[in-house]
Amino acid sequence: MDISEDGVSKEQLTQKLDRLRKQLSGSLLEPGDTGYDEARRIWNGMHDLHPRAIARAGSVADIDPVLSAAADTGLVLAVRGGGHNVAGHGSVEGGLVLDLSALRGVTVDPDTLLVTVEPGATLADVDRATAEHGLAVPLGVISATGVAGLTLGGGVGWLTRSNGLTLDNLVSAEVVTADGGHLRASEEENPKLFWGLRGGGGNFGVVSSFTFRARPLPHPVLGANLFYLPEHWKQALAGYEKWTRDLPDQMNPILSILVLPPEFEMGEAPWLIIGCAWAGADHQPGLDLINQLRHHAPPDQEEVGPVAWPEWQSAMDSLFPTGARGYWKNVSFSRLDEQVIDVLAGFASRVQWRGTGIDVHHLEGAFGRTAEEATAYPSRASRYLLNIYGFWADAEDDVRLTAFAREAHASMQPFSEQGEYLNFLGGETRQDPEAARQTYGQDKYQRLIDLKRQYDPGNLFSRNHNILPPGQDTDGL
Ligand SMILES: Cc1cc2nc3c(=O)[nH]c(=O)nc-3n(C[C@H](O)[C@H](O)[C@H](O)COP(=O)(O)OP(=O)(O)OC[C@H]3O[C@@H](n4cnc5c(N)ncnc54)[C@H](O)[C@@H]3O)c2cc1C
């Protein structure tokens, strides 16, 4: 008899999966089933994984039997929301995927400003539902991204300075834990778990529902893109630094260097773009600030004006189709002086194709004022977050373009500060206590280990940037 490491024979595994299939209101797909190949696809085409089975949840009630089946069969569990995790955590080779992507309901209560979101919803689902009420939840910048993974890791985007990370706007979460418990986590109920969910990723359970507090957002918002040719990049970076020294919270800028999608009609050469979303009700102060930026760094071209929020939130979607190949790195830093500008402009000059890019998010504001200890998110002190990202199409570019991301990351190390944004990290699943300790700092890391001990001592939720439970940690913490 063919027995796996967990002592489950092939025959027993088939029986257990058959039992699971009958328990689901959704479906269970196995290799060879119609739809299996489509269902195994995740955003990052570099992770071409073949799970043993994919449980497509038809309702949140399907979460319980899938967790039981994973524990019972010993199959490694992957939990999928929007499937956009850059490290490929939304799937697993030979394991069991809990695919929540069909559960996309969003309910907005305009009186309480509370927005309740199912675990498979994308950013577009939330933006569409809230915009109708003149509201927004701070989210990321590509609308097909899943709310679940984005929130549990952080959530940086166009409202980070005005309103904080996505996880700063989380009010409560319904969680199914490894032992089958159903808990609510909020500041009042299970506050320690609530702390860990906000930055600790999917380490502690499956979130079956997220409740956010939405923010009033003018309709339309003021959006701006200032474009710079390569010969003006250093001046633009220096101007960005000056301009971001004393910005009001409502101004949310991101500086990017990339080749723009064809619909921008900006050619095949890379541009530096300073994009900004002004979250104030009155557009005039935002326009005055953009004038100041023009003074610090005169653009070669620009687009400034009112824009519908969902449109702004999806403007760059076409660059990042599902199946693109991605390897991402990030660096938190505060200095943007001549030396750092030389380094940034130096490696950015190698961005000469559609397929890699960099973003420099300006932080501070509401994000920076949130107490470091308030959530498990790793770092609040830095002025800037650099994201070095890939979105290329051909496997033959893998070596060259992953090397670009690694080299760019290495060149910024002398200026980097503690903390890494785990959602902007591609490549491998990390089960490295030392890396986790460095990311979170010793105190936070210890708190996360304590939570892991309490909520997932057997590490059922391992397909993430993993907090290893005591006993599985190599240094025995
Ligand atoms: C094109 C693109 C653009 C991006 N833009 C931004 C951006 O602007 N800002 C930003 O902050 N990030 C951004 N990201 C990063 C993004 O936040 C992460 O990749 C995130 O993990 C995606 O979440 P998901 O639900 O789509 O991922 P999935 O792959 O579905 O899930 C990721 C992981 O999250 C956990 N998880 C998912 N659902 C649940 C659940 N219900 N309960 C418990 N754990 C769960 C699991 O560990 C899972 O493996 C972007 C990524 C891509 C690919």
The ligand as a Tripos MOL2 file, in Angstrom:
@<TRIPOS>MOLECULE
LIG
   53    58     1     0     0
SMALL
NO_CHARGES

@<TRIPOS>ATOM
      1 C1         -0.6050   43.1840   -9.1480 C.3       1 LIG1
      2 C2         -0.4980   43.3570   -7.6710 C.ar      1 LIG1
      3 C3         -0.6980   44.6120   -7.1160 C.ar      1 LIG1
      4 C4         -0.5750   44.7950   -5.7420 C.ar      1 LIG1
      5 N1         -0.7770   46.0420   -5.2170 N.ar      1 LIG1
      6 C5         -0.6970   46.2220   -3.8910 C.ar      1 LIG1
      7 C6         -0.9220   47.5020   -3.3080 C.ar      1 LIG1
      8 O1         -1.1920   48.4730   -3.9860 O.2       1 LIG1
      9 N2         -0.8310   47.6070   -1.9710 N.ar      1 LIG1
     10 C7         -0.5410   46.5620   -1.1660 C.ar      1 LIG1
     11 O2         -0.4770   46.7390    0.0430 O.2       1 LIG1
     12 N3         -0.3280   45.3350   -1.6850 N.ar      1 LIG1
     13 C8         -0.3960   45.1540   -3.0210 C.ar      1 LIG1
     14 N4         -0.1360   43.9190   -3.5500 N.ar      1 LIG1
     15 C9          0.2810   42.8440   -2.6730 C.3       1 LIG1
     16 C10        -0.9330   42.1650   -2.0810 C.3       1 LIG1
     17 O3         -1.3650   42.8840   -0.9570 O.3       1 LIG1
     18 C11        -0.5560   40.7530   -1.6060 C.3       1 LIG1
     19 O4         -0.0560   40.0450   -2.6960 O.3       1 LIG1
     20 C12        -1.7420   40.0320   -0.9680 C.3       1 LIG1
     21 O5         -1.2780   38.8450   -0.3760 O.3       1 LIG1
     22 C13        -2.8210   39.7040   -1.9600 C.3       1 LIG1
     23 O6         -3.9490   39.2160   -1.3070 O.3       1 LIG1
     24 P1         -4.8940   38.1380   -2.0280 P.3       1 LIG1
     25 O7         -6.0370   37.8850   -1.1380 O.co2     1 LIG1
     26 O8         -5.1660   38.5750   -3.4150 O.co2     1 LIG1
     27 O9         -3.8770   36.9310   -2.0720 O.3       1 LIG1
     28 P2         -4.0430   35.3380   -1.9410 P.3       1 LIG1
     29 O10        -2.9430   34.8000   -2.7670 O.co2     1 LIG1
     30 O11        -5.4120   34.9100   -2.2360 O.co2     1 LIG1
     31 O12        -3.7810   35.1220   -0.4190 O.3       1 LIG1
     32 C14        -2.5830   35.4830    0.1410 C.3       1 LIG1
     33 C15        -2.3830   34.8680    1.4730 C.3       1 LIG1
     34 O13        -3.1910   35.5800    2.3910 O.3       1 LIG1
     35 C16        -3.7110   34.7150    3.3470 C.3       1 LIG1
     36 N5         -5.1770   34.7050    3.2260 N.ar      1 LIG1
     37 C17        -5.9170   34.9590    2.1270 C.ar      1 LIG1
     38 N6         -7.2100   34.9240    2.4600 N.ar      1 LIG1
     39 C18        -7.2850   34.6580    3.7620 C.ar      1 LIG1
     40 C19        -8.3490   34.5230    4.6880 C.ar      1 LIG1
     41 N7         -9.6230   34.6960    4.3510 N.pl3     1 LIG1
     42 N8         -8.0410   34.2370    5.9720 N.ar      1 LIG1
     43 C20        -6.7550   34.0640    6.3690 C.ar      1 LIG1
     44 N9         -5.7160   34.1830    5.5350 N.ar      1 LIG1
     45 C21        -5.9860   34.4910    4.2520 C.ar      1 LIG1
     46 C22        -3.1160   33.3750    3.1290 C.3       1 LIG1
     47 O14        -1.8930   33.2510    3.8390 O.3       1 LIG1
     48 C23        -2.8180   33.4270    1.6450 C.3       1 LIG1
     49 O15        -1.9180   32.4970    1.2520 O.3       1 LIG1
     50 C24        -0.2580   43.7080   -4.9130 C.ar      1 LIG1
     51 C25        -0.0530   42.4440   -5.4750 C.ar      1 LIG1
     52 C26        -0.1630   42.2770   -6.8400 C.ar      1 LIG1
     53 C27         0.0920   40.9500   -7.4360 C.3       1 LIG1
@<TRIPOS>BOND
     1     1     2 1
     2     2     3 ar
     3     2    52 ar
     4     3     4 ar
     5     4     5 ar
     6     4    50 ar
     7     5     6 ar
     8     6     7 ar
     9     6    13 1
    10     7     8 2
    11     7     9 ar
    12     9    10 ar
    13    10    11 2
    14    10    12 ar
    15    12    13 ar
    16    13    14 ar
    17    14    15 1
    18    14    50 ar
    19    15    16 1
    20    16    17 1
    21    16    18 1
    22    18    19 1
    23    18    20 1
    24    20    21 1
    25    20    22 1
    26    22    23 1
    27    23    24 1
    28    24    25 2
    29    24    26 1
    30    24    27 1
    31    27    28 1
    32    28    29 2
    33    28    30 1
    34    28    31 1
    35    31    32 1
    36    32    33 1
    37    33    34 1
    38    33    48 1
    39    34    35 1
    40    35    36 1
    41    35    46 1
    42    36    37 ar
    43    36    45 ar
    44    37    38 ar
    45    38    39 ar
    46    39    40 ar
    47    39    45 ar
    48    40    41 1
    49    40    42 ar
    50    42    43 ar
    51    43    44 ar
    52    44    45 ar
    53    46    47 1
    54    46    48 1
    55    48    49 1
    56    50    51 ar
    57    51    52 ar
    58    52    53 1
@<TRIPOS>SUBSTRUCTURE
     1 LIG1         1 GROUP 0 **** ****
